[in-house]
Amino acid sequence: MTRAIINRAEDMLIAGATRQQVADVTGVDLKTIYKYFPAG
């Protein structure tokens, strides 16, 4: 993932988006989102 996508994903998660929503919007696989932003 590029730094821009990581920043966008982080902003979305802080704003309350689910990891699935982040994956859908950014076009990144859900497993990759969990790799960069583990649950818990």
ChimeraX attribute file (.defattr): number of C-alpha atoms within 10 A of each C-alpha:
attribute: neighborCount
match mode: 1-to-1
recipient: residues
	/A:1	11
	/A:2	7
	/A:3	8
	/A:4	9
	/A:5	14
	/A:6	15
	/A:7	12
	/A:8	15
	/A:9	24
	/A:10	18
	/A:11	13
	/A:12	16
	/A:13	15
	/A:14	10
	/A:15	9
	/A:16	10
	/A:17	13
	/A:18	13
	/A:19	22
	/A:20	15
	/A:21	15
	/A:22	21
	/A:23	17
	/A:24	12
	/A:25	12
	/A:26	15
	/A:27	10
	/A:28	15
	/A:29	14
	/A:30	14
	/A:31	13
	/A:32	13
	/A:33	20
	/A:34	13
	/A:35	10
	/A:36	12
	/A:37	14
	/A:38	10
	/A:39	8
	/A:40	3
